[in-house]
Amino acid sequence: MTQCAWPKGDKQMQAYHDEEWCRPKHDERYLFELLTLEGAQAGLSWQIVLSKRDSYRQAFHDFDLDYCAALTDKDLETIKETYGVIKHAGKIKSVRSNAQAVQALKAEYASFADFLWSYTDEKPVINDWQTDAQIPVQSPLSVQISKDMKKRGFKFVGPVTTYSFLQAIGMVDDHLGSCPFHTANRKFAD
């Protein structure tokens, strides 16, 4: 079987590919973590963001929604200056505004996961690409979710970032059809 090429032999990227990417997740803390990291990636490589993941976990108390939603401007500035996170002020502030947006969703949905997975009737979109070049950077689904999230006050959730987020949380499986970690192949490997 031919594995996806994007990890390019990097151990951290390979572990993420093998153990997390495109595997359905519903844990709210994990979803918020990946939303934050995908937003931080905008304009950067995923390898850079993954290398800073532990710093993000420390800075944002393992992505505790209540903690993140209550951060002050001073707290955010301290995080920017003290932790090894992406130093873009807007991306750092988006952690607070996105935590607040997730909290606001609870008036309508039981959880952030319920909101997200309602778009696919709780079922992942499983693609069967044969080459990396076939994998899109966005889809009608990511465009719709991006639009709806922006209306709800989320930041750094454009259609491309949202598509990456959907892959990250397993709402979309874009492993190559020949990859041992594609949903159809994983059933036999797990």
C-alpha positions as CSV (number, residue, x, y, z in Angstrom):
1,M,0.0,0.0,0.0
2,T,1.2,3.5,-0.8
3,Q,0.9,5.9,2.1
4,C,0.1,9.7,1.8
5,A,3.2,11.6,0.9
6,W,2.6,14.8,2.9
7,P,4.4,13.8,6.1
8,K,7.6,13.6,4.1
9,G,9.4,11.5,6.6
10,D,9.1,13.9,9.5
11,K,8.5,11.8,12.6
12,Q,6.0,14.3,14.2
13,M,4.1,14.7,11.0
14,Q,4.1,11.0,10.4
15,A,2.7,10.3,13.9
16,Y,0.0,12.9,13.4
17,H,-0.9,11.4,10.0
18,D,-1.0,7.8,11.4
19,E,-2.7,8.4,14.7
20,E,-4.9,11.5,14.4
21,W,-5.5,12.9,10.9
22,C,-8.9,12.0,9.4
23,R,-10.0,10.0,12.4
24,P,-13.5,11.0,13.6
25,K,-13.3,13.0,16.9
26,H,-16.1,14.4,19.1
27,D,-14.2,15.5,22.2
28,E,-14.9,19.2,22.6
29,R,-11.4,20.0,24.0
30,Y,-9.7,18.2,21.1
31,L,-12.0,19.9,18.5
32,F,-11.2,23.3,20.0
33,E,-7.4,22.5,20.0
34,L,-7.5,21.6,16.3
35,L,-9.6,24.6,15.5
36,T,-7.0,26.8,17.2
37,L,-4.0,25.0,15.5
38,E,-5.6,25.1,12.1
39,G,-6.3,28.8,12.5
40,A,-2.7,29.4,13.6
41,Q,-1.5,27.6,10.5
42,A,-3.0,30.1,8.0
43,G,-0.1,31.1,5.8
44,L,2.4,28.7,7.5
45,S,3.2,25.1,7.3
46,W,1.6,22.4,9.4
47,Q,5.0,21.2,10.4
48,I,5.7,24.6,12.1
49,V,2.4,24.5,14.0
50,L,2.8,20.9,15.1
51,S,6.2,21.8,16.5
52,K,4.5,24.4,18.7
53,R,1.6,22.2,19.8
54,D,3.0,21.6,23.3
55,S,3.5,25.3,23.8
56,Y,-0.1,26.0,22.8
57,R,-1.3,23.4,25.2
58,Q,0.6,25.0,28.0
59,A,-0.4,28.6,27.1
60,F,-4.1,27.8,26.8
61,H,-4.4,25.3,29.7
62,D,-4.9,22.3,27.5
63,F,-7.6,24.3,25.6
64,D,-9.9,24.6,28.5
65,L,-12.9,26.6,27.0
66,D,-13.8,28.5,30.1
67,Y,-10.2,29.5,30.7
68,C,-9.7,30.6,27.0
69,A,-13.0,32.5,26.9
70,A,-12.1,34.5,30.0
71,L,-8.6,35.6,28.8
72,T,-8.0,39.3,29.0
73,D,-6.1,41.4,26.5
74,K,-3.2,41.4,29.0
75,D,-3.3,37.6,29.4
76,L,-3.2,37.3,25.6
77,E,-0.2,39.7,25.4
78,T,1.6,37.7,28.1
79,I,0.9,34.5,26.2
80,K,2.3,36.1,23.0
81,E,5.5,37.2,24.8
82,T,6.0,34.2,27.1
83,Y,5.1,31.0,25.1
84,G,6.4,29.5,21.9
85,V,3.2,30.1,20.0
86,I,2.7,31.8,16.6
87,K,3.2,35.5,17.5
88,H,0.4,36.8,15.2
89,A,-1.8,39.0,17.5
90,G,-5.0,38.2,15.6
91,K,-4.4,34.5,15.7
92,I,-3.8,34.7,19.5
93,K,-6.9,36.8,20.1
94,S,-8.9,34.3,18.0
95,V,-8.4,31.7,20.7
96,R,-10.5,33.8,23.1
97,S,-13.2,34.8,20.5
98,N,-13.5,31.2,19.2
99,A,-13.8,29.9,22.8
100,Q,-16.6,32.4,23.4
101,A,-18.3,31.4,20.1
102,V,-18.1,27.7,21.1
103,Q,-19.7,28.6,24.5
104,A,-22.5,30.5,22.7
105,L,-23.3,27.5,20.5
106,K,-24.4,25.7,23.6
107,A,-27.6,27.7,23.7
108,E,-28.5,25.9,20.5
109,Y,-26.5,22.7,20.4
110,A,-25.4,20.4,23.2
111,S,-21.8,20.7,22.1
112,F,-19.4,22.0,19.5
113,A,-19.2,18.4,18.2
114,D,-23.0,18.3,17.7
115,F,-22.9,21.6,15.8
116,L,-20.1,20.4,13.5
117,W,-21.3,16.8,12.9
118,S,-24.9,18.0,12.2
119,Y,-23.6,19.0,8.7
120,T,-22.9,15.4,7.8
121,D,-25.6,13.6,9.8
122,E,-22.9,12.3,12.1
123,K,-21.1,10.5,9.2
124,P,-17.6,11.3,7.9
125,V,-17.1,12.1,4.3
126,I,-14.8,9.4,3.0
127,N,-13.0,10.2,-0.2
128,D,-11.0,7.8,-2.3
129,W,-8.3,9.9,-3.9
130,Q,-5.5,8.2,-5.8
131,T,-3.0,11.1,-5.8
132,D,-2.2,14.0,-3.5
133,A,-3.0,16.3,-6.4
134,Q,-6.6,15.2,-6.4
135,I,-7.2,16.4,-2.8
136,P,-9.0,19.7,-2.8
137,V,-8.1,22.6,-0.5
138,Q,-11.8,23.4,0.1
139,S,-15.2,21.9,-0.6
140,P,-18.8,23.0,-0.6
141,L,-19.1,21.6,2.9
142,S,-16.1,23.7,4.2
143,V,-17.5,26.8,2.5
144,Q,-20.9,26.3,4.2
145,I,-19.4,25.6,7.6
146,S,-16.9,28.5,7.3
147,K,-19.8,30.9,6.4
148,D,-21.9,29.7,9.3
149,M,-19.0,29.8,11.8
150,K,-18.1,33.4,10.7
151,K,-21.7,34.5,11.3
152,R,-21.4,33.1,14.8
153,G,-18.2,35.1,15.6
154,F,-15.5,32.6,14.8
155,K,-12.2,33.9,13.5
156,F,-9.6,32.4,11.2
157,V,-12.1,30.0,9.8
158,G,-12.0,30.6,6.0
159,P,-13.1,27.8,3.7
160,V,-9.5,26.5,3.2
161,T,-8.7,26.5,7.0
162,T,-12.1,25.0,7.7
163,Y,-11.4,22.2,5.2
164,S,-8.1,21.4,6.9
165,F,-10.0,21.4,10.2
166,L,-12.6,19.0,8.9
167,Q,-9.7,16.7,7.8
168,A,-8.0,17.1,11.2
169,I,-11.1,16.0,13.2
170,G,-12.1,13.2,10.8
171,M,-15.2,14.7,9.3
172,V,-13.4,14.3,6.0
173,D,-11.1,11.4,5.3
174,D,-8.7,12.5,2.6
175,H,-6.1,9.7,3.1
176,L,-5.2,8.3,-0.3
177,G,-7.3,5.3,-1.1
178,S,-4.0,3.3,-1.1
179,C,-2.9,4.6,2.3
180,P,-3.1,2.0,5.2
181,F,-4.7,4.7,7.3
182,H,-7.7,5.4,5.0
183,T,-10.9,4.4,6.7
184,A,-11.5,1.4,4.4
185,N,-8.0,0.1,5.0
186,R,-7.8,0.9,8.7
187,K,-10.7,-1.5,9.4
188,F,-8.3,-4.3,8.6
189,A,-5.2,-2.8,10.2
190,D,-6.8,-1.8,13.6
